[in-house]
Amino acid sequence: MSEMYINVIDFIDLSSNNDVSDAIQNIIDSNPNKTIFFPDGKYYISKPLITPAEPAKTVSLKLDAYAQIIAAKNWNGNGALIKLGGKYPANDIRTNGSNSFFEGGIIDGCGVADGISIDGGRETSVRNVSIKHTRIGVHIKYGANNGSADSDIFGINIVGNGKQDSVGVLIEGWDNTLTNIRMSDVFTGVWIKSAGNMLRNVHPLYTLDYTDYEHSCGFIIDEKRHDNWFDFCYSDQFSIGFFVNARVVMNNCFCFWYSPREKQHIAIQSDSKFNAIVSNLTIGFCEEKAKNYVLKVDNNEGGGVIQNLIVNDIDLLNDKTFEKYLTGKIIS
């Protein structure tokens, strides 16, 4: 192992559960272009661990399956436990060392810290990690390449802090790919403030109490000028499945509700013109007393399209606005 990775246990002692922030940061700073390995154990930190974006300095972080990076009781950091590309900014994909990653393990914000943020650099990968008890699970910030972060996020499980400010994934940088992501205990599943993003098999599940439930949302897409793409994405139990104030392309997506407690179910909502292209949307409503909408818009002059809609019970609908945009079949 020592020949392949820099092993943090060769440099720090975990037996006393002390704060190891400075020790791990020193390992990161002293080993450019290395992969730093965290064996199983609990690593308590009181401040963020920050990796460089500059290719000559950057590192990759690899955690064993039960290695846990945990916000200490004296956490005094700002934002995420792990800040990838958070110092020595660079916009460089040609130099060796530019394509760094974070892989494996468990990130536990203990309700006070965010999980992982991508603060700079390009083509950073985050994969196969569990992120727990965070306000924001993954935060992709404004990217180095004129806003483009070009990151790849996949195989992630996120559990939020169970509060109304909780967001599973917040995307501000452009041109990212997110695949195979599950999240719970969040009020908003995915919030996109950029474009050029591709999401596939991303599944937020609403598991909070029903305080302010009508504003809970699986996916919010705010970028109006350019496109985002969704394939096999699934809003589960949120009041609003997809809040779309943008041009989006959605294929084979889902919205389902199971509990009789809700008063409002909206598959797609927009407070502007509806300009999305939606194909093969499947919707499962559950409560006759709830207000059920396939599409709820403030401006009915958009040029969007809904093609081949699948609804479990068309008689549960309170509004037929969607028919203006419908082509193909309704399967009920």
N, C-alpha and C positions, 0 to 999 in steps of 0.2 A: 504493500500500500504506500509506503513512504517514497518509493521510487516513482509512483504514478501521481501522487497528490502531496500537497502540504497538509499534514494531519494536525489539526489544532490541538489535539490532546498531547502532542509532543511539546507544547508550549504553555498550556494552561491546566489548572487543577479544578475539576468540577465538584469535588467531594464536599465542599463547604457551601455550595449554592451562592457564592459571592457574585457580585457584578463583574462580568468579564468583558464589558464593552471596550475598554481601552486596549485590553490585551488582544482581542480579536481584530480591532481596527489596526493595531500595529502589525499583525500578521498580514492583513490585506495590503497595507502600505509598503510592506517590506518584500513582497513576493509578486512583482509584476509579471503578467503573462503566465500565471500558474493557476491550477485548479486547487481550491482550498477545500478540504474534506472535513466534515463534522460527523464523527461517529455518534451512535445512539447516546443520548444523555440530555440534560436540561442546561441550556445556556441562557442565563438571566442577563439582560442588558438594560441599562438606564438611559441610553441614548441611541440614535440610529446608527446602524452599520452602513457605511457609505463606500461604494466602489467608484473608481475613476471611469470616465468615458474615453479619455485619451488612450488609443490603442497600445501605446508603448508602456502604459501603466496599469491597464485594466486586468481584472481577475474574474474567474468564474467560481461560484460557490455551489458545492455539492453536499447534500445532507443525507445521512443514512435514514432509513424508513422512520425510526423513532427518535431522531435528533430533533429537539424542540428549542427554538429560539423564542424566548418568553420576555414580555415586558416586565421588568422588575417593579417592586413596590415603590421604589423611588424614581420611577420613570419621569424624566423631565425633558424628553425629546419633543420635537415638533413633527407631526406627520407619521410616516411609516417606520416600522422597525428596520426594514431593509430598503435603502435608497440606491438603486442601480444607476450608474452613470451620474451620480450626484455631485461629483467634483472633477476638476480638470476636463471641462467640456470639450467636445470634439465632434465634427461632422466628417467621418472618415470610415469608409468600408473597404478601402483598398489595402490598408496596412494590416499585417498579421496582428491578431489580438483584438480586432474590432468586434468580433462576433462572440460576445460573452453570454453566460447563462447563469440562472439560478435553478437548481433542480433538487426535488425531494424534500422530505422532512415535514415538519409542522411549524407554522408560525402562529404564535398566540399573543394577540394584542391585549388580553386581559381586560377588555373594555375601555382601555385608555389610549391605545396606540392603533394606528392603521397598520395594514399588512405589508405589502410590497408596492413600492412606487418605482416607475421608470422615469428618472429625472432628466436623462440626457443620453447622448450616444445614439447609435442606430443598430437595428437588427438584433436587439437584445431578446433572449428567449427565457421564458419562465415556464417550467413544466413539472408536472407530477408532484404537486405540493398541496398540503392542506393548510388553509388559512382560517383561524378561529378568533371569534370575539373581537372583531374589528369594526370601526365605523365605516371605513372604506377598505374592502378586501384587496383589490388591485387598482392602482391609480396610474394610468399612462398619461404622463404630462406632455406639454407642447414639445414636439420633437426638434431635433437638431437640424434636420434637413428642411429648412423653411416650414417648419411645423410638422414634418413627417417623422414619426418615431420608428416605423417599419418593424415593430416588435411582433413576436410570435408567442402567444399564450395558449397553453393547452394542458389538458389533464389536471384541472384545478378543482378543488372542493373548497367552498367558502361558507363559513357560518358567521353572520354579522353579530352586532351587539344587541340586537332585539329592540332597538329604539327607532324612532321615526326619522332620524337623520342618517340611518344606515343605508349604504349603497354597496352592492356587491362588486361591481366594476365601474369605474369612472374613466372615460376615455376623452382626453383633450388633444393628444397628438394624433396625427393622421396616419392612415395606411397601415393598419394593424390587422392581424389575423388571430381570431380567438376560436378555439375548437374544444369540444368536450369539457364543458364547465358546468358544475352544479353549484347552487347557492341556496341558502335558507337563512332565516332570522334577519332578513333585510327588508326595508320598506320599499326600496327601489332596487330592482335587480341589476339592470345595466343602464347607465346614463351616458349617451354619446353626444359629445359637443364638437365633433370633427367629422371628417368624411374619408372615403376610401377604405373603410373598414369592412372586413368579411367575418361574419359570425356563423358558425355551424355547430349544431347540437349544443346550444347554450340554454340552460334550464333553471330559471329562478322559481322557487317555490315559496309562497307566502305562508309563514308560520308564526306571525306575531299575533297579539291580541287585536281587537277590531277597532281600536282608537283611530279615528280619522281614516277609516278603511277606504272611503271613496276616493282618496288621493293616492292610494298605493298603486304601484305600477311595475309591471314586469320589465318593460323596455321603454326608455325615453330617447327619442332621436331628435336633436335640436338643430343640427346643421342644415340650413335651408338651401345652400347654393349647389351642393354636389351630392353624390350618391353614396349610400351604404347598402350592403347586401346581407341578406339573412337566409339561411337554409336550415330547415328542421330545428328551428328555435321554438321554445315552448314556454309560454307564460302560464303558470299553474297557481290559480286561486287568487291572484291579484285582482283588485277591482277593475283596473284598466290593463289590458294585455299589452298593447303597443300604442304609446302616445307618439304620434308621428307628425312633426312639424318640418318635414323634409322630403326630398325625393329619396325613396327607398325602393329596393326590389326585394320582395319576400316570396320565397318558394317553400311549400310544404311545411308551413308553420302551424302552431297549435295554440288554442286558448281553452282552458278547462276550468270549471268550477264544480265543487262537490258539496259544500256546506250550505244549509238553508239560512245561515245567519246574515248573509250579505243582502243589501238592498239595491245594489247596482252592479251590473256586469257589462263591460264594454270591451269588445275585442280590439277595435281600432278607434282611436280618438285623435282629432286634430282641432286646434283652435285657429287654424288658417285653412287654406284650400287643401283638399285632398289630392295629392299628386303622386301617390305610390302606385307601384305595379305589384299586385298581390295575386299569386297563383296557388290553387289547391289549399286554401286556408280551411282548417278543421276547427269547429267550435263546439264545445259541450256546455250548454247551460243546464242549471239544475233546479231553479226555483221560480215558480210561477208568480210569486209575489214581488220578486225583484224586477227592476227595470233592465231589460236585456237588449243590447244593441250590438249588431254586427259592426256598424260604423256610426260614429257621432261626430259631426263637423259643425264648425261655426260659419263657414263660408262654403256654400254648395255649388261653387263654380269651378272646382278643380278639374283636372284632366286625368285623374287616376283611373285605374282599372282593377276590378276584382274578377278573377277568372276561376270558374269551377269551385264554388263554395260548398262546403260540407257542414251542415248544422244538424245537431241531434234532434231538435224539435222546433220547426219553423213557427209553430203556434205560440211559442214562448216570447217571440219578439214583440217589442213595444214600438218599433220604428222601422220603416222600410226605406230609409234614405239610401241604403247601400244599393238598391235596385237601379238607381240612376247610373251606377258605375259597373254594373254586373254584365259580364259576358259569359257564355258557356252555361253550365248547369248549376242548379241548386240540388244537392243531394241531402235528403232529410230522412 
